[in-house]
Amino acid sequence: MSTNDLGAFLRAHRARLRPGDVGLASYGARRVAGLRREEVAVLAGMNSDYYARLEQGRERSPSPQILEAISSALRMDDDAREHMFRLAGTLPAGERPRPRETVSPVLRQLLDGYPNAPAFVLNPATDVLASNAVAGALFSPFEKVDNLARMTFLDPAARTFFRQWDRAAEAVVAELRHATGLDPHYRRVHDLAGSLAGVSEEFAALWSSHTVHRKTREGKELLHPDVGALALTFQTLDVRGAPGQQLVIYQAEPGSPSAQALTLLGSLHATHRQESATDR
C-alpha cells in the first residue's frame, strides 16, 4: 500500500471537485480531472507550494488549522475530515488497543437472542467473527461466510444477493478505508485490501477513490433464493470491552413481507439442520 496515504487521499478528493462546485471560474486547458493544486491552496488560504508538498509527501506535519482549512476547501463531510486528520497523525490518540479477534461467550449468547433478526460480529477488516442461526441462513447463498468484502467482490452469489450490488460494494470499501484511519497499524485491513485489489479491478478502483464512511444504519435490498426479496435496515453497535468489534443487526419492518420472509427463512434453516442431523 502507499506510504503517502494522506497525499493520495487529498488528490482523490481534489479530483472530485470542479471549479464551479466551489465558486471558481474555470480557465485554461485542464490536464487532470478536478481542481488544480493552486486552486485548493487559494480556497484554503495557504501557500500553493506548501499544499503541493503535502500531496507529494514532502510535508508530513500539517497543523490542525491547516487541515481544517483543507477540509473546508475540499468540501469534506465529517467522516472524510476525521479520516484526513488521522492520516496526518494530528488527532490526539495515544496507544490504540489492538482489535480483538475472538467473540466472548456472553456476546455469542446475545446473538442467539435474536431468533428472527440476522445478527453478526465484525472486526475492522469486515471478517465475520460470529453470527446467529438466521444470519447463517441469510448468507447461505455464499460459498463461505468469512469476510464481507471478500464475499461482495469475489463470490458470484453477491451479484444477485445484493439487489444494488454497486451500492453494497462502495459501502464495504468505504468502511475498510475508514478502518485504516482509525488504526493505521492494523495490518489485516491493508493485507485484505492488497489481496482484493490484485484480483478485482472494481475493488481497486473503489479503493483508489479514498471514499470513507463508517457503518451505521442503512437500508439493504437483498434477494434470497429461498424466500425472495428482503427489504431490511441494520443497526451497528460498538462492542464494549472488545476493541474493533461491531455488532450488526438486520431488521425488517414488523408485520411486513420481509419480516415474514425472515421468519420463514429461520424455520427453513432449522428444518434443514434437523434433517441433516437425522441423516447422520
C-alpha positions in Angstrom: 0.0 0.0 0.0 1.1 3.6 -0.4 3.3 5.2 2.2 1.8 8.6 1.3 -1.8 7.9 2.2 -2.5 11.5 3.1 -1.3 12.8 -0.3 -3.3 10.1 -2.1 -6.4 11.0 -0.1 -6.1 14.7 -0.9 -5.6 14.1 -4.6 -8.6 11.9 -4.7 -10.8 14.5 -3.1 -9.4 17.3 -5.2 -10.2 15.3 -8.4 -13.9 15.1 -7.4 -14.5 18.8 -7.5 -14.9 21.2 -10.4 -14.2 24.9 -10.2 -17.9 25.6 -10.4 -18.6 23.4 -7.4 -16.6 25.8 -5.2 -17.4 29.1 -6.8 -14.3 29.4 -9.0 -14.2 30.4 -12.7 -12.6 27.7 -15.0 -9.8 28.9 -17.2 -7.2 27.2 -19.5 -6.9 23.6 -20.6 -7.0 21.1 -17.7 -4.6 18.2 -17.8 -6.2 16.4 -14.8 -9.7 16.0 -13.5 -10.9 18.2 -10.8 -9.3 21.3 -9.1 -5.7 22.3 -9.6 -3.5 22.3 -6.6 -3.2 26.1 -6.8 -7.0 26.4 -6.6 -7.2 24.3 -3.5 -4.4 26.4 -1.9 -6.4 29.6 -2.7 -9.6 28.2 -1.2 -7.7 27.1 1.9 -5.8 30.4 2.2 -2.3 28.9 2.1 0.8 28.9 0.0 0.4 26.7 -3.1 3.9 25.3 -2.7 3.1 24.2 0.8 -0.1 22.4 -0.3 1.9 20.7 -3.1 4.4 19.4 -0.6 1.5 17.9 1.4 0.2 16.0 -1.6 3.7 14.9 -2.5 4.5 13.6 1.0 7.3 16.1 1.5 5.4 17.8 4.3 4.1 15.4 6.9 3.2 17.5 9.9 0.4 19.8 9.0 -1.2 21.7 11.8 -4.9 21.2 12.8 -5.6 24.7 11.4 -4.2 23.7 8.0 -6.2 20.5 8.0 -9.4 22.3 8.9 -8.8 24.8 6.0 -8.2 22.0 3.6 -11.3 20.0 4.7 -13.4 23.2 4.1 -11.8 23.8 0.7 -12.4 20.3 -0.5 -15.9 20.2 0.9 -15.3 17.1 3.1 -18.0 15.6 5.2 -17.4 14.6 8.8 -16.2 11.1 8.1 -13.7 12.3 5.5 -12.5 15.1 7.7 -11.9 12.8 10.6 -10.1 10.3 8.3 -7.8 13.0 7.0 -6.8 14.1 10.5 -6.0 10.5 11.4 -3.9 10.0 8.3 -2.0 13.1 9.2 -1.4 11.8 12.8 -2.8 15.0 14.2 -5.7 13.8 16.3 -4.7 13.1 19.9 -5.0 9.3 20.1 -2.2 7.7 22.3 -1.9 3.9 22.1 -4.9 2.3 20.5 -5.7 -1.2 21.7 -5.3 -3.9 19.2 -8.7 -5.2 17.7 -9.9 -8.3 19.4 -10.4 -11.2 17.1 -12.4 -13.5 19.4 -16.0 -13.1 20.5 -16.9 -13.6 24.1 -19.4 -16.3 25.2 -21.7 -13.5 26.5 -21.8 -11.9 23.1 -22.5 -15.2 21.4 -25.4 -15.8 23.8 -26.7 -12.3 22.9 -26.6 -13.1 19.2 -28.8 -16.2 19.7 -31.3 -14.0 21.5 -32.4 -12.6 18.1 -34.3 -15.6 16.6 -35.7 -13.6 13.6 -33.1 -10.9 13.2 -29.8 -11.8 11.5 -27.0 -10.6 13.8 -23.3 -11.0 13.5 -20.0 -9.6 14.8 -17.3 -8.0 12.5 -13.8 -6.8 13.1 -12.4 -3.7 11.3 -11.5 -5.8 8.3 -15.1 -7.0 8.0 -14.2 -10.5 9.0 -17.3 -12.3 10.3 -16.2 -13.4 13.8 -19.6 -14.8 14.9 -23.2 -15.0 13.7 -26.5 -16.3 14.8 -28.5 -19.0 13.1 -30.7 -16.8 11.0 -27.7 -14.8 9.8 -26.2 -18.1 8.7 -29.4 -18.8 6.8 -29.4 -15.3 5.3 -25.9 -15.7 3.9 -26.3 -19.3 2.9 -26.1 -18.4 -0.9 -22.4 -17.6 -0.4 -19.9 -20.4 -0.6 -18.1 -19.2 2.6 -19.3 -16.7 5.2 -15.9 -15.3 6.3 -15.4 -11.7 5.2 -18.0 -9.3 3.9 -15.6 -7.5 1.5 -14.3 -10.8 0.0 -17.9 -12.1 -0.3 -19.0 -9.0 -2.0 -16.3 -8.9 -4.7 -15.2 -12.5 -5.2 -18.3 -14.7 -4.6 -20.5 -14.8 -7.7 -23.6 -15.1 -5.4 -23.1 -11.4 -4.3 -24.3 -10.0 -7.7 -27.7 -11.5 -7.2 -27.9 -11.4 -3.4 -27.3 -7.6 -3.2 -30.0 -6.2 -5.5 -28.0 -2.9 -5.5 -24.6 -4.5 -5.8 -22.8 -1.3 -6.7 -24.0 0.4 -3.6 -23.0 -2.6 -1.4 -19.6 -2.6 -3.0 -19.0 1.1 -2.4 -20.1 0.8 1.2 -17.9 -2.0 2.2 -14.8 -0.4 0.6 -15.6 2.9 2.3 -15.8 1.1 5.6 -12.4 -0.5 5.1 -10.9 2.9 4.2 -12.4 4.3 7.4 -10.8 1.5 9.4 -7.3 2.4 8.0 -7.7 5.9 9.5 -8.9 4.6 12.9 -5.9 2.3 13.2 -3.2 2.7 10.5 -1.1 -0.1 12.0 -3.8 -2.8 11.8 -2.3 -5.0 9.1 -5.3 -7.1 8.4 -7.1 -4.3 6.6 -4.1 -3.4 4.5 -3.4 -7.1 3.6 -7.0 -7.7 2.7 -7.2 -4.6 0.5 -4.0 -5.5 -1.2 -5.2 -9.0 -2.0 -8.6 -7.9 -3.2 -7.1 -5.1 -5.4 -4.9 -7.7 -7.0 -7.8 -9.8 -8.2 -10.7 -7.3 -8.6 -10.4 -4.3 -10.8 -13.7 -3.0 -9.3 -12.3 -3.1 -5.8 -9.1 -1.5 -6.9 -11.0 1.4 -8.5 -13.1 2.0 -5.4 -10.2 1.7 -3.1 -8.3 4.3 -5.0 -11.2 6.7 -4.7 -10.4 7.1 -1.0 -14.1 7.4 0.0 -14.7 6.9 3.7 -17.8 6.1 5.7 -18.5 4.3 8.9 -21.1 1.6 9.2 -24.2 3.0 10.9 -27.8 2.5 9.8 -28.8 2.0 6.2 -31.3 0.1 4.1 -30.5 -3.3 2.4 -32.3 -4.6 -0.6 -31.5 -8.4 -0.8 -32.7 -11.3 -2.9 -32.6 -14.7 -1.2 -33.1 -17.8 -3.4 -35.3 -19.5 -0.7 -37.6 -16.6 0.4 -37.3 -13.9 -2.3 -36.9 -10.2 -1.9 -36.0 -8.7 1.5 -36.1 -5.0 2.5 -34.0 -4.6 5.7 -32.4 -2.0 7.8 -29.5 -2.5 10.1 -28.0 -1.1 13.3 -24.3 -1.2 14.1 -23.1 -1.1 17.7 -19.6 -0.9 19.0 -18.9 -3.8 21.4 -17.7 -2.5 24.8 -14.6 -4.3 26.1 -13.8 -5.7 22.7 -11.8 -3.1 20.7 -12.6 -3.0 17.0 -15.6 -5.3 17.2 -19.0 -4.2 15.9 -22.4 -6.0 16.4 -24.5 -5.7 13.3 -28.3 -6.5 13.5 -30.5 -6.6 10.4 -34.2 -5.9 11.0 -37.4 -5.9 8.9 -40.4 -3.7 9.4 -42.7 -5.6 11.8 -45.6 -7.3 10.0 -44.0 -6.6 6.6 -43.5 -9.3 3.9 -39.8 -9.1 4.7 -40.4 -9.8 8.4 -42.5 -12.9 7.3 -39.7 -13.9 5.0 -37.1 -13.8 7.7 -39.3 -15.9 10.0 -39.7 -18.4 7.1 -36.0 -18.4 6.5 -35.3 -19.2 10.1 -37.8 -22.1 10.0 -36.4 -23.5 6.8 -32.9 -23.3 8.2 -34.0 -25.1 11.4 -35.7 -27.8 9.4 -32.7 -28.3 7.2 -30.5 -28.7 10.3 -32.8 -31.3 11.8 -32.9 -33.3 8.6 -29.2 -33.2 8.3 -28.8 -34.4 11.9 -31.3 -37.2 11.2 -29.4 -38.4 8.2 -26.2 -38.9 10.1 
